Amino acid sequence: MNFNRHSHLEGRHALLSASKYHWINYDDQKMVARLRAEQAAARGTAIHVLAHSCIKLGIKLSKSEPAAQYVADGIGYKMECEQPLFYSSNCFGTPDTISFRRNKLRIHDLKTGLAPTSENQLNVYGALFCLEYSMSPWEIEIETRIYQGGEVFTYHPDPDTILHIMDRIIYFDKFINALREEEG
């Protein structure tokens, strides 16, 4: 599979992102509140960046070694790391690893924190893949995995679940664009 490259998305986060997947259950008012909060956060971030652009910081990022099973599976399945999936400027995301071979979509996510996880994030990535590459979730096999705390959680999402998320992406993308146009 030759994945589409989306270099313009590096460092960006979508309002309808997979990692903040709770929007799949929002109504219109909740989306308005979320959009307003995101706009306020973006302003705050811009101010923060401006203030710190005058200060040179040395940041050393510690690279934690990924779980052995996560690495082995990524290599074994010949997965792409950090491959962006794009529907629109409102909805895109980057799964940790992804592959599509022999009509099977695999999406793996490595969680290094202790917080409980949900397969919903991976389901959003599956929906984004189907939208970007014009595939029906009913015509491909989807397997997702979360690697956390030395355990592997494997899921086979119901195609109807993926289709529902695809519909929510399309709906909220139009809704957000209309809101933005209305606000000028």
Short mmCIF file of the C-alpha atoms (twelve columns), coordinates in Angstrom:
data_MODEL
# 
_entry.id   MODEL 
# 
loop_
_atom_site.group_PDB 
_atom_site.id 
_atom_site.type_symbol 
_atom_site.label_atom_id 
_atom_site.label_alt_id 
_atom_site.label_comp_id 
_atom_site.label_asym_id 
_atom_site.label_seq_id 
_atom_site.Cartn_x 
_atom_site.Cartn_y 
_atom_site.Cartn_z 
_atom_site.pdbx_PDB_model_num 
ATOM 1   C CA . MET A 1   0.000   0.000  0.000  1 
ATOM 2   C CA . ASN A 2   1.388   3.377  -0.951 1 
ATOM 3   C CA . PHE A 3   -0.013  5.666  1.730  1 
ATOM 4   C CA . ASN A 4   -0.691  9.301  0.938  1 
ATOM 5   C CA . ARG A 5   1.856   11.632 2.523  1 
ATOM 6   C CA . HIS A 6   0.476   14.601 4.456  1 
ATOM 7   C CA . SER A 7   3.522   16.661 5.394  1 
ATOM 8   C CA . HIS A 8   1.308   19.725 5.888  1 
ATOM 9   C CA . LEU A 9   -0.234  17.996 8.942  1 
ATOM 10  C CA . GLU A 10  2.973   17.546 10.929 1 
ATOM 11  C CA . GLY A 11  2.627   19.095 14.368 1 
ATOM 12  C CA . ARG A 12  -1.077  19.826 13.904 1 
ATOM 13  C CA . HIS A 13  -4.092  18.377 15.708 1 
ATOM 14  C CA . ALA A 14  -7.587  18.075 14.316 1 
ATOM 15  C CA . LEU A 15  -10.701 19.264 16.122 1 
ATOM 16  C CA . LEU A 16  -12.262 15.919 15.206 1 
ATOM 17  C CA . SER A 17  -9.200  13.892 16.183 1 
ATOM 18  C CA . ALA A 18  -9.084  10.220 16.982 1 
ATOM 19  C CA . SER A 19  -7.148  10.767 20.205 1 
ATOM 20  C CA . LYS A 20  -9.965  12.992 21.535 1 
ATOM 21  C CA . TYR A 21  -12.708 10.761 20.171 1 
ATOM 22  C CA . HIS A 22  -15.520 11.752 22.555 1 
ATOM 23  C CA . TRP A 23  -16.911 14.100 19.873 1 
ATOM 24  C CA . ILE A 24  -18.410 11.082 18.110 1 
ATOM 25  C CA . ASN A 25  -21.234 11.289 20.673 1 
ATOM 26  C CA . TYR A 26  -21.671 15.102 20.710 1 
ATOM 27  C CA . ASP A 27  -24.781 16.973 19.752 1 
ATOM 28  C CA . ASP A 28  -24.612 20.353 17.988 1 
ATOM 29  C CA . GLN A 29  -24.412 22.424 21.198 1 
ATOM 30  C CA . LYS A 30  -21.601 20.304 22.594 1 
ATOM 31  C CA . MET A 31  -19.668 20.738 19.324 1 
ATOM 32  C CA . VAL A 32  -20.138 24.524 19.517 1 
ATOM 33  C CA . ALA A 33  -18.720 24.488 23.064 1 
ATOM 34  C CA . ARG A 34  -15.830 22.277 21.964 1 
ATOM 35  C CA . LEU A 35  -15.037 24.555 19.021 1 
ATOM 36  C CA . ARG A 36  -15.053 27.619 21.302 1 
ATOM 37  C CA . ALA A 37  -12.760 25.870 23.806 1 
ATOM 38  C CA . GLU A 38  -10.373 24.831 21.034 1 
ATOM 39  C CA . GLN A 39  -10.265 28.390 19.701 1 
ATOM 40  C CA . ALA A 40  -9.497  29.736 23.184 1 
ATOM 41  C CA . ALA A 41  -6.778  27.112 23.656 1 
ATOM 42  C CA . ALA A 42  -5.245  28.007 20.291 1 
ATOM 43  C CA . ARG A 43  -5.111  31.681 21.289 1 
ATOM 44  C CA . GLY A 44  -3.516  30.767 24.609 1 
ATOM 45  C CA . THR A 45  -0.976  28.580 22.857 1 
ATOM 46  C CA . ALA A 46  -0.085  31.366 20.418 1 
ATOM 47  C CA . ILE A 47  0.498   33.763 23.293 1 
ATOM 48  C CA . HIS A 48  2.594   31.170 25.089 1 
ATOM 49  C CA . VAL A 49  4.702   30.526 21.978 1 
ATOM 50  C CA . LEU A 50  5.178   34.247 21.404 1 
ATOM 51  C CA . ALA A 51  6.336   34.815 24.992 1 
ATOM 52  C CA . HIS A 52  8.753   31.931 24.870 1 
ATOM 53  C CA . SER A 53  10.066  32.618 21.371 1 
ATOM 54  C CA . CYS A 54  12.379  35.160 22.985 1 
ATOM 55  C CA . ILE A 55  13.807  32.572 25.319 1 
ATOM 56  C CA . LYS A 56  16.050  29.806 24.121 1 
ATOM 57  C CA . LEU A 57  15.107  26.547 25.816 1 
ATOM 58  C CA . GLY A 58  17.059  23.351 25.798 1 
ATOM 59  C CA . ILE A 59  14.642  20.455 25.947 1 
ATOM 60  C CA . LYS A 60  15.917  16.952 26.190 1 
ATOM 61  C CA . LEU A 61  13.282  14.403 25.256 1 
ATOM 62  C CA . SER A 62  13.777  11.051 26.849 1 
ATOM 63  C CA . LYS A 63  12.951  8.263  24.443 1 
ATOM 64  C CA . SER A 64  11.267  5.443  26.287 1 
ATOM 65  C CA . GLU A 65  11.735  2.089  24.686 1 
ATOM 66  C CA . PRO A 66  8.493   0.705  23.299 1 
ATOM 67  C CA . ALA A 67  7.158   -2.628 24.503 1 
ATOM 68  C CA . ALA A 68  8.886   -5.611 22.919 1 
ATOM 69  C CA . GLN A 69  5.633   -7.047 21.536 1 
ATOM 70  C CA . TYR A 70  4.615   -3.720 19.970 1 
ATOM 71  C CA . VAL A 71  7.956   -3.469 18.177 1 
ATOM 72  C CA . ALA A 72  7.911   -7.114 17.086 1 
ATOM 73  C CA . ASP A 73  4.386   -6.788 15.683 1 
ATOM 74  C CA . GLY A 74  5.192   -3.518 13.921 1 
ATOM 75  C CA . ILE A 75  8.169   -5.122 12.217 1 
ATOM 76  C CA . GLY A 76  6.410   -8.431 11.534 1 
ATOM 77  C CA . TYR A 77  3.384   -6.803 9.914  1 
ATOM 78  C CA . LYS A 78  5.579   -4.302 8.027  1 
ATOM 79  C CA . MET A 79  3.648   -1.390 9.490  1 
ATOM 80  C CA . GLU A 80  4.133   2.308  8.770  1 
ATOM 81  C CA . CYS A 81  4.866   4.480  11.797 1 
ATOM 82  C CA . GLU A 82  3.128   7.827  12.347 1 
ATOM 83  C CA . GLN A 83  1.261   7.764  9.021  1 
ATOM 84  C CA . PRO A 84  -1.246  10.640 8.899  1 
ATOM 85  C CA . LEU A 85  -4.818  9.894  7.872  1 
ATOM 86  C CA . PHE A 86  -6.693  12.859 6.430  1 
ATOM 87  C CA . TYR A 87  -10.340 13.630 5.807  1 
ATOM 88  C CA . SER A 88  -10.322 17.425 6.123  1 
ATOM 89  C CA . SER A 89  -8.584  20.205 8.012  1 
ATOM 90  C CA . ASN A 90  -11.121 19.534 10.782 1 
ATOM 91  C CA . CYS A 91  -10.558 15.790 10.960 1 
ATOM 92  C CA . PHE A 92  -7.265  13.994 10.585 1 
ATOM 93  C CA . GLY A 93  -5.086  11.916 12.820 1 
ATOM 94  C CA . THR A 94  -1.918  9.906  13.069 1 
ATOM 95  C CA . PRO A 95  -2.007  6.343  14.360 1 
ATOM 96  C CA . ASP A 96  1.161   4.981  15.945 1 
ATOM 97  C CA . THR A 97  1.421   2.190  13.355 1 
ATOM 98  C CA . ILE A 98  -0.761  1.157  10.427 1 
ATOM 99  C CA . SER A 99  -0.714  -1.307 7.539  1 
ATOM 100 C CA . PHE A 100 -3.086  -2.408 4.814  1 
ATOM 101 C CA . ARG A 101 -2.266  -5.691 3.094  1 
ATOM 102 C CA . ARG A 102 -4.379  -8.448 1.613  1 
ATOM 103 C CA . ASN A 103 -7.536  -6.455 2.342  1 
ATOM 104 C CA . LYS A 104 -6.730  -6.294 6.069  1 
ATOM 105 C CA . LEU A 105 -6.303  -2.994 7.902  1 
ATOM 106 C CA . ARG A 106 -4.183  -3.133 11.052 1 
ATOM 107 C CA . ILE A 107 -3.904  -0.191 13.418 1 
ATOM 108 C CA . HIS A 108 -1.778  -0.417 16.567 1 
ATOM 109 C CA . ASP A 109 -1.455  2.077  19.397 1 
ATOM 110 C CA . LEU A 110 1.226   2.066  22.090 1 
ATOM 111 C CA . LYS A 111 0.050   3.551  25.389 1 
ATOM 112 C CA . THR A 112 2.749   4.355  27.907 1 
ATOM 113 C CA . GLY A 113 0.461   5.920  30.519 1 
ATOM 114 C CA . LEU A 114 -1.599  4.261  33.201 1 
ATOM 115 C CA . ALA A 115 -4.964  5.778  32.283 1 
ATOM 116 C CA . PRO A 116 -7.638  3.384  31.016 1 
ATOM 117 C CA . THR A 117 -7.784  3.164  27.247 1 
ATOM 118 C CA . SER A 118 -10.559 2.761  24.727 1 
ATOM 119 C CA . GLU A 119 -10.670 1.283  21.275 1 
ATOM 120 C CA . ASN A 120 -12.699 4.341  20.151 1 
ATOM 121 C CA . GLN A 121 -9.514  6.183  19.154 1 
ATOM 122 C CA . LEU A 122 -8.546  3.272  16.914 1 
ATOM 123 C CA . ASN A 123 -12.067 3.128  15.488 1 
ATOM 124 C CA . VAL A 124 -11.768 6.788  14.466 1 
ATOM 125 C CA . TYR A 125 -8.503  5.971  12.698 1 
ATOM 126 C CA . GLY A 126 -10.296 3.116  10.927 1 
ATOM 127 C CA . ALA A 127 -13.056 5.484  9.826  1 
ATOM 128 C CA . LEU A 128 -10.493 8.031  8.613  1 
ATOM 129 C CA . PHE A 129 -8.718  5.324  6.616  1 
ATOM 130 C CA . CYS A 130 -11.993 4.246  4.985  1 
ATOM 131 C CA . LEU A 131 -12.920 7.845  4.144  1 
ATOM 132 C CA . GLU A 132 -9.501  8.795  2.772  1 
ATOM 133 C CA . TYR A 133 -9.059  5.663  0.668  1 
ATOM 134 C CA . SER A 134 -12.757 5.274  -0.309 1 
ATOM 135 C CA . MET A 135 -13.190 1.875  1.291  1 
ATOM 136 C CA . SER A 136 -16.226 0.355  2.899  1 
ATOM 137 C CA . PRO A 137 -15.680 -1.054 6.396  1 
ATOM 138 C CA . TRP A 138 -17.885 -3.940 5.234  1 
ATOM 139 C CA . GLU A 139 -15.454 -4.867 2.449  1 
ATOM 140 C CA . ILE A 140 -12.222 -5.005 4.459  1 
ATOM 141 C CA . GLU A 141 -11.088 -6.746 7.617  1 
ATOM 142 C CA . ILE A 142 -10.079 -4.434 10.454 1 
ATOM 143 C CA . GLU A 143 -7.957  -5.429 13.417 1 
ATOM 144 C CA . THR A 144 -6.832  -2.914 16.023 1 
ATOM 145 C CA . ARG A 145 -4.561  -3.354 19.007 1 
ATOM 146 C CA . ILE A 146 -3.662  -1.376 22.093 1 
ATOM 147 C CA . TYR A 147 -0.351  -2.173 23.775 1 
ATOM 148 C CA . GLN A 148 -0.289  -1.016 27.382 1 
ATOM 149 C CA . GLY A 149 1.456   -2.165 30.540 1 
ATOM 150 C CA . GLY A 150 2.879   -5.295 28.918 1 
ATOM 151 C CA . GLU A 151 -0.559  -6.398 27.675 1 
ATOM 152 C CA . VAL A 152 -2.004  -6.510 24.181 1 
ATOM 153 C CA . PHE A 153 -5.714  -5.764 23.703 1 
ATOM 154 C CA . THR A 154 -6.973  -6.899 20.282 1 
ATOM 155 C CA . TYR A 155 -10.233 -5.648 18.750 1 
ATOM 156 C CA . HIS A 156 -12.193 -6.422 15.600 1 
ATOM 157 C CA . PRO A 157 -14.552 -3.445 15.298 1 
ATOM 158 C CA . ASP A 158 -18.034 -3.953 13.934 1 
ATOM 159 C CA . PRO A 159 -18.241 -2.402 10.454 1 
ATOM 160 C CA . ASP A 160 -21.425 -0.584 11.550 1 
ATOM 161 C CA . THR A 161 -19.429 1.140  14.319 1 
ATOM 162 C CA . ILE A 162 -16.854 2.338  11.777 1 
ATOM 163 C CA . LEU A 163 -19.619 3.434  9.394  1 
ATOM 164 C CA . HIS A 164 -21.316 5.404  12.188 1 
ATOM 165 C CA . ILE A 165 -18.048 7.228  12.943 1 
ATOM 166 C CA . MET A 166 -17.568 7.945  9.237  1 
ATOM 167 C CA . ASP A 167 -21.048 9.516  9.171  1 
ATOM 168 C CA . ARG A 168 -20.229 11.602 12.296 1 
ATOM 169 C CA . ILE A 169 -16.988 12.824 10.688 1 
ATOM 170 C CA . ILE A 170 -18.815 13.909 7.533  1 
ATOM 171 C CA . TYR A 171 -21.637 15.552 9.489  1 
ATOM 172 C CA . PHE A 172 -19.454 17.438 11.992 1 
ATOM 173 C CA . ASP A 173 -17.007 18.521 9.296  1 
ATOM 174 C CA . LYS A 174 -19.866 20.225 7.432  1 
ATOM 175 C CA . PHE A 175 -21.281 21.581 10.693 1 
ATOM 176 C CA . ILE A 176 -17.945 23.086 11.780 1 
ATOM 177 C CA . ASN A 177 -17.342 24.620 8.345  1 
ATOM 178 C CA . ALA A 178 -20.804 26.203 8.418  1 
ATOM 179 C CA . LEU A 179 -20.148 27.584 11.927 1 
ATOM 180 C CA . ARG A 180 -16.837 29.053 10.861 1 
ATOM 181 C CA . GLU A 181 -18.361 30.590 7.743  1 
ATOM 182 C CA . GLU A 182 -21.215 32.049 9.809  1 
ATOM 183 C CA . GLU A 183 -18.713 33.607 12.234 1 
ATOM 184 C CA . GLY A 184 -16.689 35.092 9.386  1 
# 
